[in-house]
Structure formats: C-alpha cells, structure tokens
Amino acid sequence: MASKAQGRLKYGPRKYVGLHLLLCRWLRLHGDGSKHYCYVTLGGTELKDVQGLRFADVNLASNVWSYETNQKRYALAKQTASDLTTYGVTVDLQCASLFSHKRQSQLPHIFFVDLTGICAWGDYDLRFGELFQNEVIREGDCLLITSHLGHHRGLKEIRKHFAGELAVLGVDEDDDGRVRSVYRRAHPTMTLFKALSLNGIQSELHLHCFGMVKYHDVDHTPMGIYGYTVSAGTTELRTLVWDSSTNYFDVNEGRLCSGDSF
C-alpha cells in the first residue's frame, strides 16, 4: 500500500527492490537483450517503476503506457511524465483502468499490474480472462502482479472461492495452516488459472511463475509481487503452483525463503 500526501502515491523502496529482483530474474532466464519491449503499468503519480526500467535498459521501455483512474493523481502523474522527457522517457498516460488496455504493438510486453488490494475475489478472474482471450497479454509477455498479503476474507471464504483449485492441488481443507499457506503463495496464481479456465484457453497458453517476493511497504502493509511468463502450450495448475523452479525472496529479511514460509 502507499502512503498519501497531497494526493501523491508514496511507495517505499522495498517495493522497487522486489520489482527489480523479479525483473533481474526474468531478464536472466527469459528476456532477450536484442529485443525492444513495451511496458504497461499502474505507475502511480511518481512513475518510479518506469524510471527503474529506463535505468536498466532503454529498450525495456520502448513504449510505455501508465494507467490511473483518479483524476487528481492522473494530473500529478502528467507532471512527473513531463519531467521524465528530460531523460528521454515518453509515457503515454491514460486516465482509465489498466484492464482497458488495447494492444497497439507487436513487440513483446511487460505488464506490471501493481494492485493495492488482493488479487482474488471480485472480478479479477474475468478481467485477466479478457486480457488473455483478446490477446492483450499473449505469448512472449511478462506479467508482474502485486497483491496484499495482510488480510483476506477468512478461511471459510478461501475454501469456498478456491474449492476446485485446492482440490486439484491436493490440499487438506481441514488443515487451516496449510490452506493459509497455499493461499498466500498462490492466490494470484489460482486467480490467473481461473481466468484461463473461464475462457477455455488453459490448453493454449502456458503460464510459468518464475518468482515471488514479499515485502512491507512504508505503512508496514505486507505485500507480495508475483512474476509470470506467458508462452504457447498448456497450463496445469499443479505444475504451475508446485513448480520447483519458482524462487521466493523475503525483502524484509534480505534473504531467500521457501514457498511454505512465503
């Protein structure tokens, strides 16, 4: 979560440490230094993620779109975007939802869906489903999602909402600790699997979770960032969640952690 001062979104440095760790891992394992990329983000008022990407490699931000639904914050973001032109960064700001993005380039994309809430419940499965179905997010893209880890709707609602997914994963629903642990490490992953399944395209797209990081923001809110690649193929939930190649990192402690302790 961000602290607010005069309408500005002030995220703490741990968010960007986590984001850059995931981007480093993605670049090392899946990125192509010879390619140009488009970047689509919820960049807030300060666009710090855009600045970090520009510092790493200008080709990662060949085209940048940032979305903001709040009119006041949108105006502040325009000021920041104007300042960034000094460094050769052009940001196409949209006063709209990121989920309304229309793909305008054949270049591979990096999506940073920097949510302040929980990537579960609501209609996130429908929203992501539309992005996949309409090929806004498609093969060759990188998808990064932020989700709130500090609270949820209770174990009863977790069991109800993710009943099918927990069954496929072989989770004992009577084991509260296990249900809670799987929820923390996999609720965005299970939401994305729901999105694919709703559109019957889990046999067309392969999602791979290459890493997760957790951190506390400036107001001590526990957050997680989850990184995925998208390629042609099939997505199987058990493989997606239990993939041994997925790495986990605790920014608060500055060390690696396990999926069970995430």
Rosetta silent file (secondary structure, phi, psi, omega in degrees, C-alpha in Angstrom):
SEQUENCE: MASKAQGRLKYGPRKYVGLHLLLCRWLRLHGDGSKHYCYVTLGGTELKDVQGLRFADVNLASNVWSYETNQKRYALAKQTASDLTTYGVTVDLQCASLFSHKRQSQLPHIFFVDLTGICAWGDYDLRFGELFQNEVIREGDCLLITSHLGHHRGLKEIRKHFAGELAVLGVDEDDDGRVRSVYRRAHPTMTLFKALSLNGIQSELHLHCFGMVKYHDVDHTPMGIYGYTVSAGTTELRTLVWDSSTNYFDVNEGRLCSGDSF
SCORE:     score description
SCORE:     0.000 S_00000001
   1 L     0.000  161.040 -178.895    0.000    0.000    0.000 S_00000001
   2 L  -114.404  146.925  170.636    1.091    3.599   -0.442 S_00000001
   3 E   -83.921  148.902 -174.408    1.048    6.500    1.952 S_00000001
   4 E  -115.571  129.908  175.457   -0.742    9.545    0.573 S_00000001
   5 E  -136.880  115.407 -179.389    0.448   13.131    0.793 S_00000001
   6 L    53.130   37.995  175.427   -1.375   15.797   -1.205 S_00000001
   7 L    85.993  -10.928 -178.617   -2.695   13.088   -3.498 S_00000001
   8 E   -80.966  145.769  177.123    0.713   11.618   -4.335 S_00000001
   9 E   -95.315  111.558 -177.697    1.319    7.892   -4.021 S_00000001
  10 E  -106.019   94.007  176.118    4.470    7.383   -1.984 S_00000001
  11 L   -85.964  149.183 -179.839    5.562    3.773   -2.180 S_00000001
  12 L   -78.919  165.924 -176.963    8.511    2.621   -0.129 S_00000001
  13 H   -66.483  -23.701 -177.847   11.853    1.438   -1.544 S_00000001
  14 H   -65.172  -31.778  175.454   11.195   -2.212   -0.682 S_00000001
  15 H   -57.241  -45.371 -174.669    8.553   -2.392   -3.416 S_00000001
  16 H   -77.637  -27.560  170.829   11.115   -1.419   -6.016 S_00000001
  17 H   -60.539  -48.409  179.726   13.750   -3.748   -4.588 S_00000001
  18 H   -61.922  -44.672  179.287   11.237   -6.568   -5.049 S_00000001
  19 H   -60.321  -45.064 -177.210   10.252   -5.416   -8.527 S_00000001
  20 H   -69.620  -33.481  175.245   13.877   -5.147   -9.653 S_00000001
  21 H   -61.256  -45.980  179.916   14.736   -8.582   -8.237 S_00000001
  22 H   -65.720  -41.184  178.410   11.939  -10.130  -10.278 S_00000001
  23 H   -63.791  -38.485  177.323   12.903   -8.181  -13.393 S_00000001
  24 H   -61.957  -44.051 -179.625   16.516   -9.321  -12.985 S_00000001
  25 H   -65.490  -43.214  178.796   15.412  -12.946  -12.727 S_00000001
  26 H   -62.438  -44.738 -179.147   13.100  -12.609  -15.728 S_00000001
  27 H   -61.888  -40.668 -178.215   15.800  -10.911  -17.817 S_00000001
  28 H   -67.639  -39.813 -172.924   18.334  -13.605  -16.926 S_00000001
  29 H   -95.437  -32.945 -168.807   16.045  -16.537  -17.657 S_00000001
  30 L  -130.794  -20.269 -176.333   13.538  -15.322  -20.229 S_00000001
  31 L   -75.233  164.878  179.711   14.340  -11.854  -21.552 S_00000001
  32 L  -129.743  109.122 -176.460   16.091  -11.096  -24.837 S_00000001
  33 L   -63.937  -15.749 -179.593   18.567   -8.237  -24.755 S_00000001
  34 L   -86.808   -8.825 -175.613   18.333   -7.811  -28.506 S_00000001
  35 L   -99.379  156.931  169.276   14.599   -7.040  -28.403 S_00000001
  36 L   -96.610  147.633 -178.540   12.612   -3.922  -27.669 S_00000001
  37 L  -127.530  151.149  169.862    9.740   -4.210  -25.175 S_00000001
  38 E   -97.660  147.147 -177.994    6.565   -2.306  -24.400 S_00000001
  39 E  -123.998  125.293 -179.855    5.795   -1.576  -20.757 S_00000001
  40 E  -121.262  126.205 -169.056    2.245   -1.314  -19.371 S_00000001
  41 E  -147.467  162.468  163.072    1.876   -0.282  -15.749 S_00000001
  42 L  -101.087   80.086 -168.526   -0.081    1.233  -12.896 S_00000001
  43 L   -79.352   -3.299 -179.548    2.760    3.669  -12.340 S_00000001
  44 L    66.721 -159.204 -177.494    1.094    5.909   -9.773 S_00000001
  45 L   -86.813  -21.268 -173.150    1.999    9.569   -9.538 S_00000001
  46 L  -101.276  -17.090  178.291    5.778    9.151   -9.385 S_00000001
  47 L    53.816   37.667 -177.157    6.331    6.564  -12.158 S_00000001
  48 H   -68.635  -31.538  177.970    9.300    5.165  -10.243 S_00000001
  49 H   -65.350  -37.349  177.887    8.957    1.738  -11.804 S_00000001
  50 H   -63.902  -41.710 -179.920    9.271    3.354  -15.245 S_00000001
  51 H   -64.496  -40.413  178.270   12.388    5.195  -14.128 S_00000001
  52 H   -64.542  -39.937  178.701   13.952    1.992  -12.819 S_00000001
  53 H   -65.337  -42.557  178.763   13.226    0.187  -16.071 S_00000001
  54 H   -62.414  -38.300  178.361   14.722    3.072  -18.083 S_00000001
  55 H   -63.643  -42.114 -177.875   17.865    2.928  -15.935 S_00000001
  56 H   -65.992  -46.458 -177.307   18.269   -0.820  -16.567 S_00000001
  57 L  -170.810  120.440 -179.324   17.805   -0.657  -20.344 S_00000001
  58 H   -58.719  -28.707 -178.765   16.084    1.886  -22.545 S_00000001
  59 H   -69.398  -17.717  177.203   14.906   -0.966  -24.787 S_00000001
  60 H   -76.154  -13.231 -178.308   12.723   -2.286  -21.958 S_00000001
  61 H  -129.552   45.213 -179.735   10.675    0.891  -22.185 S_00000001
  62 L   -60.485  -40.386  173.216   10.476    1.474  -25.929 S_00000001
  63 E  -134.541  132.988 -175.859    6.791    2.297  -25.472 S_00000001
  64 E  -127.734  129.657  171.671    5.282    2.981  -22.049 S_00000001
  65 E  -120.646  130.513  175.851    1.649    3.176  -21.005 S_00000001
  66 E  -125.617  136.756 -174.344    0.687    4.062  -17.441 S_00000001
  67 E  -113.788  140.974  177.938   -2.887    3.971  -16.151 S_00000001
  68 L  -150.320  123.667 -177.067   -4.512    5.994  -13.365 S_00000001
  69 L   -89.692  -19.672 -179.016   -8.240    6.187  -12.668 S_00000001
  70 L   -84.157  123.872 -174.827   -8.083    9.013  -10.100 S_00000001
  71 H   -60.339  -41.955 -177.773   -8.290   12.420  -11.812 S_00000001
  72 H   -67.583  -43.826  179.783   -6.129   14.240   -9.263 S_00000001
  73 H   -69.408  -31.572  176.316   -3.408   11.608   -9.284 S_00000001
  74 H   -60.929  -42.636  178.894   -3.596   11.496  -13.069 S_00000001
  75 H   -63.527  -39.713  178.285   -2.765   15.222  -13.169 S_00000001
  76 H   -66.884  -39.054  178.709    0.189   14.667  -10.811 S_00000001
  77 H   -64.185  -34.697  177.984    1.422   11.771  -12.942 S_00000001
  78 H   -62.939  -37.809  176.760    1.340   14.044  -16.012 S_00000001
  79 H   -62.054  -45.097  179.568    3.719   16.417  -14.212 S_00000001
  80 H   -63.498  -43.262 -179.705    6.081   13.528  -13.473 S_00000001
  81 H   -61.463  -38.549  178.339    5.858   12.266  -17.055 S_00000001
  82 H   -63.086  -40.293  178.726    6.729   15.727  -18.338 S_00000001
  83 H   -64.845  -33.513 -176.140    9.829   15.792  -16.127 S_00000001
  84 H   -72.053  -17.764  178.092   10.914   12.373  -17.443 S_00000001
  85 H   -61.805  -24.127  176.608   11.131   13.631  -21.011 S_00000001
  86 H   -58.596  -31.323 -177.489   14.440   15.202  -19.920 S_00000001
  87 H   -99.876   14.238  177.615   15.795   11.651  -19.687 S_00000001
  88 L    77.183   20.644 -179.612   14.339   10.547  -22.993 S_00000001
  89 L  -105.174  123.361  176.694   11.398    8.732  -21.436 S_00000001
  90 L  -112.346  123.587 -178.691    7.976    9.175  -23.035 S_00000001
  91 E  -115.210  125.801  174.618    4.974    7.885  -21.096 S_00000001
  92 E   -88.469   99.425 -177.569    1.522    7.580  -22.641 S_00000001
  93 E   -84.945  136.511  179.182   -0.682    8.331  -19.636 S_00000001
  94 E  -126.511  128.066  175.078   -4.264    7.117  -19.630 S_00000001
  95 L   -86.986   76.859 -173.658   -6.952    8.183  -17.162 S_00000001
  96 L  -165.281  176.988  177.287   -8.512    4.730  -17.254 S_00000001
  97 L   -80.543  141.000  175.427   -8.185    1.186  -15.923 S_00000001
  98 H   -58.371  -29.143 -178.729   -5.175   -0.857  -16.990 S_00000001
  99 H   -71.401   -5.394  175.176   -7.646   -3.635  -17.799 S_00000001
 100 H   -94.709    2.881 -176.537   -8.951   -1.455  -20.641 S_00000001
 101 L   -60.516  136.909  175.499   -5.561   -1.506  -22.389 S_00000001
 102 L  -112.386  127.725 -177.729   -5.639   -2.289  -26.111 S_00000001
 103 L   -66.619  128.534 -176.143   -2.527   -3.806  -27.601 S_00000001
 104 L  -120.410    3.595 -176.418   -1.017   -1.410  -30.113 S_00000001
 105 L  -144.328  149.322  175.925    2.303   -3.064  -30.882 S_00000001
 106 L   -84.265   -5.484  178.072    3.632   -6.447  -31.960 S_00000001
 107 L   -66.745  150.098  174.282    6.593   -6.030  -29.610 S_00000001
 108 L   -61.945  151.811 -174.319    6.661   -8.252  -26.519 S_00000001
 109 E  -118.569  150.416  167.306    5.167   -6.601  -23.434 S_00000001
 110 E  -115.035  121.389  178.341    5.946   -6.341  -19.745 S_00000001
 111 E  -107.652  126.473  173.306    2.816   -5.795  -17.643 S_00000001
 112 E  -114.886   97.498 -179.807    3.108   -4.526  -14.071 S_00000001
 113 E   -90.106   85.019 -170.882   -0.358   -4.837  -12.525 S_00000001
 114 E   -86.987   75.771 -178.055    0.516   -3.037   -9.314 S_00000001
 115 L   -74.131  148.834  173.810   -2.642   -3.624   -7.297 S_00000001
 116 L   -96.302  -16.071  179.682   -3.097   -2.149   -3.833 S_00000001
 117 L  -104.340 -152.503 -175.168   -5.697   -4.753   -2.878 S_00000001
 118 L   -99.329  130.621  178.774   -5.973   -8.526   -3.128 S_00000001
 119 L   -83.864   66.658  177.911   -5.659  -10.294   -6.481 S_00000001
 120 L  -166.322  168.831 -178.524   -8.578  -12.610   -5.750 S_00000001
 121 L    57.130 -160.693 -177.928  -12.340  -12.411   -5.427 S_00000001
 122 L    52.140 -138.426  179.992  -14.104   -9.534   -7.152 S_00000001
 123 L  -124.847   28.332 -179.424  -13.882   -9.941  -10.906 S_00000001
 124 H   -62.530  -33.844  177.160  -10.131  -10.237  -11.388 S_00000001
 125 H   -63.185  -39.115  177.816  -10.554  -13.660  -12.986 S_00000001
 126 H   -68.496  -42.289 -177.711  -12.898  -12.086  -15.545 S_00000001
 127 H   -64.860  -48.588  178.264  -10.636   -9.084  -16.137 S_00000001
 128 H   -66.340  -35.519  177.750   -7.491  -11.127  -16.663 S_00000001
 129 H   -57.645  -41.488  178.123   -9.523  -13.602  -18.693 S_00000001
 130 H   -65.774  -38.790  178.666  -10.460  -10.857  -21.143 S_00000001
 131 H   -63.836  -39.807  177.167   -6.830   -9.752  -21.440 S_00000001
 132 H   -70.489  -47.245 -175.942   -5.792  -13.314  -22.291 S_00000001
 133 H   -61.700  -39.147 -177.923   -8.769  -14.027  -24.541 S_00000001
 134 L   -88.740    6.889  178.099   -8.293  -10.805  -26.532 S_00000001
 135 L    58.377   30.148  169.288   -4.527  -11.403  -26.759 S_00000001
 136 L   -70.841  -44.299  167.887   -3.707   -8.191  -24.937 S_00000001
 137 L  -103.723  124.659 -174.836   -1.475  -10.443  -22.836 S_00000001
 138 L  -147.462 -174.054 -177.398   -0.040  -13.147  -25.057 S_00000001
 139 L   -52.888  135.726  178.645    2.912  -15.403  -25.807 S_00000001
 140 L    94.372   -5.519 -177.796    6.268  -13.791  -25.123 S_00000001
 141 L   -90.965  161.073  172.543    4.982  -11.391  -22.473 S_00000001
 142 E  -115.048  134.191 -178.857    5.989  -10.948  -18.840 S_00000001
 143 E  -123.822  122.079  177.738    3.276  -10.391  -16.225 S_00000001
 144 E  -117.167  131.386 -176.749    4.003   -8.979  -12.761 S_00000001
 145 E  -129.752  130.826  173.042    1.218   -8.694  -10.176 S_00000001
 146 E   -98.465  139.018  179.259    1.227   -7.051   -6.749 S_00000001
 147 E  -143.458  145.245 -179.855   -1.195   -8.347   -4.130 S_00000001
 148 E   -73.667  130.146 -179.081   -1.988   -7.502   -0.498 S_00000001
 149 L  -106.763   -2.302 -169.825   -0.908  -10.231    1.942 S_00000001
 150 L   -80.106  -21.752 -179.771   -2.092   -8.644    5.169 S_00000001
 151 L  -154.653  164.373  175.311   -5.674   -9.809    5.242 S_00000001
 152 L  -150.709 -175.955 -174.638   -8.214  -11.975    3.475 S_00000001
 153 L   -85.511    5.698  179.894  -11.904  -12.812    3.776 S_00000001
 154 L   104.955  154.298 -176.998  -11.322  -15.675    6.153 S_00000001
 155 H   -61.338  -34.277  179.190  -10.543  -19.354    5.729 S_00000001
 156 H   -61.232  -43.836  179.676  -14.179  -20.204    5.094 S_00000001
 157 H   -71.305  -34.381  176.523  -14.277  -17.888    2.073 S_00000001
 158 H   -61.496  -47.434  179.866  -10.886  -19.107    0.850 S_00000001
 159 H   -61.204  -37.830 -178.261  -12.134  -22.691    0.923 S_00000001
 160 H   -71.609  -48.860 -174.148  -15.321  -21.680   -0.880 S_00000001
 161 H   -70.239  -37.903 -176.502  -13.784  -19.477   -3.568 S_00000001
 162 L  -109.488   28.546 -176.633  -10.830  -21.745   -4.332 S_00000001
 163 H   -56.094  -49.102 -178.764  -12.526  -25.081   -3.612 S_00000001
 164 H   -63.709  -42.243 -178.343  -11.780  -26.545   -7.038 S_00000001
 165 H   -67.612  -42.762  179.118   -8.195  -25.325   -7.069 S_00000001
 166 H   -63.348  -36.285  178.723   -7.443  -26.591   -3.552 S_00000001
 167 H   -65.990  -44.904  179.325   -8.860  -29.993   -4.503 S_00000001
 168 H   -62.542  -36.215 -178.956   -6.694  -30.202   -7.629 S_00000001
 169 L   -78.002   -8.037  179.027   -3.659  -29.204   -5.560 S_00000001
 170 L    73.369   29.511 -178.630   -4.412  -31.949   -3.045 S_00000001
 171 L   -85.186  129.726  175.682   -4.672  -29.541   -0.097 S_00000001
 172 L   -72.605  108.923 -175.650   -6.335  -30.893    3.033 S_00000001
 173 L   -69.538  -11.911  176.391   -9.034  -28.288    3.639 S_00000001
 174 L   -83.909  -10.415  179.709   -9.222  -29.273    7.320 S_00000001
 175 L   -93.391   96.301 -175.831   -5.632  -28.137    7.790 S_00000001
 176 H   -57.475  -43.195 -178.044   -6.014  -24.394    8.472 S_00000001
 177 H   -63.481  -38.883 -179.544   -2.287  -23.718    8.337 S_00000001
 178 H   -69.532  -42.455  178.293   -1.896  -25.445    5.012 S_00000001
 179 H   -60.939  -43.758 -179.714   -4.868  -23.640    3.465 S_00000001
 180 H   -64.180  -42.190 -178.758   -3.498  -20.309    4.705 S_00000001
 181 H   -65.628  -45.084  179.735   -0.003  -21.052    3.386 S_00000001
 182 H   -65.582  -37.811  177.433   -1.206  -22.109   -0.074 S_00000001
 183 H   -59.251  -48.311 -176.673   -3.435  -19.051   -0.256 S_00000001
 184 H   -61.430  -44.135 -175.601   -0.526  -16.669    0.451 S_00000001
 185 H   -80.937  -19.023 -168.077    1.803  -18.204   -2.100 S_00000001
 186 H  -133.884    5.962 -176.322   -0.767  -18.936   -4.799 S_00000001
 187 H   -64.964  -37.495  173.550   -3.915  -16.774   -4.702 S_00000001
 188 H   -67.095  -36.278  179.257   -2.881  -14.659   -7.752 S_00000001
 189 H   -63.005  -45.317  178.689   -1.756  -17.859   -9.488 S_00000001
 190 H   -66.837  -32.638  176.905   -5.094  -19.567   -8.827 S_00000001
 191 H   -65.780  -41.937  178.028   -6.884  -16.405  -10.000 S_00000001
 192 H   -66.106  -37.666  177.897   -4.961  -16.475  -13.284 S_00000001
 193 H   -65.050  -39.851  174.177   -5.760  -20.166  -13.709 S_00000001
 194 H   -58.280  -41.463 -178.497   -9.444  -19.332  -13.193 S_00000001
 195 H   -61.181  -43.137  178.016   -9.067  -16.647  -15.874 S_00000001
 196 H   -66.503  -43.633 -175.719   -7.701  -19.154  -18.377 S_00000001
 197 H   -66.232  -37.414  179.748  -10.285  -21.794  -17.477 S_00000001
 198 H   -59.108  -30.218 -178.377  -13.233  -19.414  -17.797 S_00000001
 199 L  -103.635    4.133  178.086  -12.274  -18.895  -21.431 S_00000001
 200 L    63.305   31.059 -176.669  -11.224  -22.485  -22.092 S_00000001
 201 L  -115.852   16.031  177.177   -7.716  -21.453  -23.109 S_00000001
 202 L   -67.434  -14.775  176.150   -5.666  -23.262  -20.454 S_00000001
 203 L   -95.528    4.196 -179.610   -4.701  -25.687  -23.224 S_00000001
 204 L  -113.684  -29.349 -178.472   -3.478  -22.827  -25.442 S_00000001
 205 E  -119.242  140.299  177.165   -1.362  -20.701  -23.094 S_00000001
 206 E  -110.229  118.071  173.988    1.369  -21.806  -20.717 S_00000001
 207 E   -98.601  138.745  176.156    1.890  -19.730  -17.585 S_00000001
 208 E  -132.081  125.539  176.951    5.063  -20.143  -15.565 S_00000001
 209 E   -90.574  108.800 -174.850    5.640  -18.450  -12.216 S_00000001
 210 E   -89.788  -13.626  178.539    9.359  -17.681  -12.171 S_00000001
 211 E  -179.572  158.242  175.555    9.460  -15.929   -8.804 S_00000001
 212 E  -139.400  142.447  173.881    7.730  -14.247   -5.875 S_00000001
 213 E  -129.881  146.089  175.092    8.948  -11.605   -3.447 S_00000001
 214 E  -122.084  150.114 -176.633    7.333  -10.337   -0.259 S_00000001
 215 E  -158.522  164.810  171.458    7.942   -7.020    1.461 S_00000001
 216 E  -106.962  131.388  179.072    6.463   -4.485    3.869 S_00000001
 217 L   -81.889 -175.278 -172.804    5.577   -1.103    2.407 S_00000001
 218 L   -60.486  -28.646  178.827    6.056    2.267    4.140 S_00000001
 219 L   -96.547   18.478  177.294    2.914    1.801    6.250 S_00000001
 220 L    69.992   13.663  176.916    4.073   -1.733    7.201 S_00000001
 221 L   -70.484  126.406  176.985    1.489   -3.320    4.904 S_00000001
 222 E   -77.051  127.936 -176.676    2.636   -6.824    3.860 S_00000001
 223 E  -131.874  159.747  174.034    2.638   -7.177    0.084 S_00000001
 224 E  -132.852  147.362  172.229    3.756   -9.712   -2.494 S_00000001
 225 E  -119.726  130.971 -174.389    4.849   -9.410   -6.116 S_00000001
 226 E  -118.538  131.183 -176.590    4.371  -12.440   -8.357 S_00000001
 227 E  -113.393  134.435 -177.157    6.146  -12.884  -11.695 S_00000001
 228 E  -133.911  146.726  167.095    4.885  -14.927  -14.670 S_00000001
 229 E  -107.041  154.436  179.368    5.924  -15.685  -18.208 S_00000001
 230 E  -123.127  127.427  178.384    3.406  -16.424  -20.949 S_00000001
 231 E  -144.617  172.291  176.444    4.135  -18.839  -23.771 S_00000001
 232 E   -72.994  144.637  179.300    2.309  -21.224  -26.088 S_00000001
 233 L   142.179 -152.231 -176.231    1.346  -24.524  -24.537 S_00000001
 234 L  -122.960  140.276  176.050   -0.762  -25.886  -21.709 S_00000001
 235 L  -106.416  119.682  173.944   -1.190  -24.672  -18.125 S_00000001
 236 L  -110.379  128.376 -172.153   -1.701  -27.314  -15.467 S_00000001
 237 H   -59.837  -45.132 -178.131   -2.498  -25.941  -12.018 S_00000001
 238 H   -59.863  -44.715  179.400   -0.459  -28.447  -10.005 S_00000001
 239 H   -65.572  -40.296 -178.408    2.637  -27.804  -12.110 S_00000001
 240 H   -62.858  -43.732 -176.343    2.086  -24.059  -12.015 S_00000001
 241 H   -80.518  -41.041 -173.489    1.798  -23.869   -8.216 S_00000001
 242 H   -95.826   12.731 -177.389    4.284  -26.557   -7.171 S_00000001
 243 L   -56.062  120.797 -177.424    6.955  -25.754   -9.775 S_00000001
 244 L   -71.547  -13.878 -179.831   10.330  -26.387   -8.119 S_00000001
 245 L   -86.569   -4.648  177.219   11.997  -23.771  -10.336 S_00000001
 246 L   -74.116  128.216  178.346    9.970  -20.939   -8.764 S_00000001
 247 E  -100.344  150.485 -178.413   12.162  -18.823   -6.467 S_00000001
 248 E  -128.125  139.751 -177.996   10.972  -16.993   -3.343 S_00000001
 249 E  -140.393  138.275  177.343   12.545  -13.961   -1.660 S_00000001
 250 E  -105.484  103.573 -178.623   11.848  -12.032    1.553 S_00000001
 251 L   -66.579  -33.437 -178.986   12.877   -8.398    1.016 S_00000001
 252 L   -60.445  -37.843 -179.337   12.232   -7.568    4.668 S_00000001
 253 L   -97.540  -10.590 -178.927   14.906  -10.046    5.753 S_00000001
 254 L    65.549   39.258 -177.264   17.048   -9.697    2.650 S_00000001
 255 E  -151.337  163.650  173.386   17.163  -13.440    2.062 S_00000001
 256 E   -66.680  152.718  175.435   15.718  -16.341    0.158 S_00000001
 257 L  -140.530  173.140  179.897   12.701  -18.075    1.640 S_00000001
 258 L   -96.141  164.297  176.481   10.627  -21.142    0.877 S_00000001
 259 L   -63.655  -36.070 -179.003    7.201  -21.312   -0.695 S_00000001
 260 L   -68.732  -25.675 -179.888    5.765  -22.712    2.531 S_00000001
 261 L  -100.111    4.611 -177.866    7.072  -19.723    4.511 S_00000001
 262 L   -67.143    0.000    0.000    6.073  -17.134    1.928 S_00000001
